[in-house]
Amino acid sequence: MLSRNEQQQLRAIEQWFEISDPELTRSLREGRVRQWNLGRRLLCLVLMVTGVGLIGLGAVAGNVLLLFVGILSLTTGVCLRIGALRP
């Protein structure tokens, strides 16, 4: 159980959030989770799989360009995926 002072402080923090970021407050109250569409998921998956494939092919063939493009593709896919996880 919170003390009266702690309850007042908590309410002040809630009011600050309501004023500063009403969209966040609304989504927290409603319990909505941001969904990202199937196209973005597929893009991330394709970029990561292509990147891994190109890295493997570049390592076997000894081709630096394939390695570079594979690393670039894999990194882009991972960054898009991480960016989608953030609120």
KOLFI-482693 format. One line per field, with one value per residue: residue number from 0; residue in one letter; y negated, x, z negated of N, C-alpha, C in turn. Coordinates in steps of 0.1 Angstrom, whole numbers, plus 5000, padded with zeros to 4 digits. Each point is the difference from the previous one (the first is absolute). Last residue first. Example, Ala and Ser with C-alpha at 12.3 -4.5 7.8 and 13.67 -1.06 7.14 Angstrom:
! residues 2
nr	c(1,0)
rest	c(S,A)
n_py	c(5022,5057)
n_px	c(5128,5003)
n_pz	c(4929,5001)
ca_py	c(4989,4988)
ca_px	c(5009,4991)
ca_pz	c(5000,5000)
c_py	c(4989,4988)
c_px	c(4992,5009)
c_pz	c(4992,5000)
This chain:
! residues 87
nr	c(86,85,84,83,82,81,80,79,78,77,76,75,74,73,72,71,70,69,68,67,66,65,64,63,62,61,60,59,58,57,56,55,54,53,52,51,50,49,48,47,46,45,44,43,42,41,40,39,38,37,36,35,34,33,32,31,30,29,28,27,26,25,24,23,22,21,20,19,18,17,16,15,14,13,12,11,10,9,8,7,6,5,4,3,2,1,0)
rest	c(P,R,L,A,G,I,R,L,C,V,G,T,T,L,S,L,I,G,V,F,L,L,L,V,N,G,A,V,A,G,L,G,I,L,G,V,G,T,V,M,L,V,L,C,L,L,R,R,G,L,N,W,Q,R,V,R,G,E,R,L,S,R,T,L,E,P,D,S,I,E,F,W,Q,E,I,A,R,L,Q,Q,Q,E,N,R,S,L,M)
n_py	c(4981,5042,5037,4997,4991,5037,5023,4980,5006,5040,5005,4979,5022,5034,4987,4988,5034,5022,4979,5005,5041,5007,4980,5021,5052,5050,5041,5016,4967,4976,5020,4996,4959,4991,5018,4977,4962,5006,5007,4962,4972,5015,4995,4957,4988,5017,4979,4962,5006,5010,4964,4981,4982,4984,5000,4985,4988,4961,4965,4985,4973,4954,4972,4987,4963,4956,4971,4962,4996,5038,5014,4979,5014,5037,4993,4985,5032,5024,4979,5002,5040,5005,4980,5023,5050,5052,5056)
n_px	c(5088,5033,5013,5012,5046,5029,5000,5023,5047,5017,5004,5037,5041,5008,5014,5045,5033,5004,5025,5047,5019,5005,5037,5042,5013,5010,4972,4977,4982,4963,4957,4979,4980,4959,4961,4983,4974,4955,4968,4984,4969,4955,4972,4982,4963,4958,4976,4976,4958,4961,4987,4998,4981,4994,4970,4964,4972,4977,5021,5041,4999,4991,5036,5031,4989,5003,5041,5012,4966,4990,5035,5004,4971,5012,5029,4983,4980,5028,5012,4969,4999,5033,4992,4972,5014,4998,4999)
n_pz	c(5293,5011,5027,5047,5012,5004,5041,5036,5001,5017,5046,5021,4998,5031,5043,5006,5002,5041,5034,4998,5014,5046,5020,4998,5012,4999,4998,4962,4972,5016,4995,4958,4991,5019,4979,4963,5009,5014,4967,4977,5023,5003,4962,4992,5026,4988,4967,5012,5021,4974,4962,4949,4949,4946,4956,4958,4959,4977,4976,5018,5039,4994,4986,5033,5026,4982,4979,4972,4965,4973,4970,4958,4966,4974,4965,4960,4972,4971,4960,4965,4975,4967,4958,4970,4995,5016,5001)
ca_py	c(4994,4988,5004,5003,4988,4993,5008,4998,4986,5000,5008,4993,4989,5006,5005,4988,4994,5009,4999,4986,4999,5007,4993,4989,4988,4991,4996,5012,5007,4992,5001,5014,5001,4994,5008,5012,4997,4996,5012,5008,4993,5002,5014,5003,4993,5007,5012,4996,4996,5012,5008,4995,5011,4996,5003,5003,5013,5009,5002,5008,5013,5007,5003,5010,5012,5005,5010,5001,4987,4996,5008,4995,4988,5004,5006,4989,4992,5009,5000,4987,4999,5008,4992,4989,4990,4988,4988)
ca_px	c(4986,4999,4997,4986,4992,5002,4993,4986,4996,5001,4989,4988,5000,4997,4986,4991,5000,4994,4985,4996,5001,4988,4988,4998,4996,5011,5005,5004,5011,5012,5005,5005,5013,5011,5004,5007,5013,5009,5003,5009,5013,5007,5004,5010,5012,5006,5005,5013,5010,5007,4993,5005,5002,5002,5014,5003,5008,4992,4987,5002,5003,4988,4990,5006,4999,4987,4998,5011,5002,4988,4999,5010,4996,4990,5007,5006,4990,4996,5011,5000,4988,5003,5010,4992,4997,5008,4992)
ca_pz	c(5000,4991,4986,4998,5000,4987,4990,5002,4995,4985,4995,5002,4991,4987,5000,5001,4987,4990,5003,4996,4986,4995,5003,4989,5007,4998,5012,5008,4993,5002,5014,5002,4992,5008,5012,4996,4994,5011,5007,4992,4999,5013,5001,4990,5004,5011,4995,4993,5010,5006,5010,5012,5010,5014,5003,5014,5001,5008,4993,4987,5004,5005,4989,4991,5008,4999,5010,5009,5006,5008,5012,5009,5007,5010,5011,5007,5007,5011,5009,5005,5009,5011,5007,5006,4991,5001,5000)
c_py	c(4988,4994,4988,5004,5002,4987,4994,5008,4998,4986,5000,5007,4992,4989,5005,5004,4987,4993,5008,4998,4986,5000,5007,4992,4989,4986,4991,4995,5012,5006,4992,5002,5014,5000,4994,5008,5012,4997,4998,5013,5008,4993,5002,5014,5003,4993,5008,5012,4997,4996,5011,5010,4995,5012,4997,5003,5003,5014,5011,5003,5009,5014,5007,5004,5012,5014,5006,5009,5001,4987,4997,5008,4994,4988,5004,5005,4988,4993,5008,4998,4987,5000,5007,4992,4988,4990,4988)
c_px	c(5000,4987,4999,4996,4985,4992,5001,4992,4985,4996,4999,4988,4987,4999,4996,4985,4991,4999,4992,4985,4995,5000,4988,4988,4997,4998,5012,5007,5005,5012,5013,5005,5005,5013,5011,5004,5008,5014,5009,5004,5010,5014,5008,5005,5012,5012,5007,5007,5013,5011,5009,4996,5007,5003,5001,5015,5003,5007,4993,4987,5003,5003,4988,4990,5005,4998,4987,4999,5011,5001,4988,5000,5010,4995,4990,5008,5006,4990,4997,5011,4999,4989,5004,5010,4992,4996,5009)
c_pz	c(5008,5001,4991,4986,4999,4999,4986,4989,5002,4995,4985,4995,5001,4990,4986,5000,5000,4986,4990,5002,4995,4985,4995,5003,4989,5006,4998,5013,5008,4993,5002,5014,5002,4992,5008,5012,4996,4995,5012,5006,4991,5000,5013,5002,4991,5005,5011,4994,4993,5009,5006,5011,5012,5009,5015,5002,5015,5002,5008,4993,4987,5004,5004,4989,4992,5008,4999,5012,5011,5008,5009,5013,5009,5007,5011,5012,5008,5009,5013,5011,5007,5011,5013,5008,5007,4990,5000)
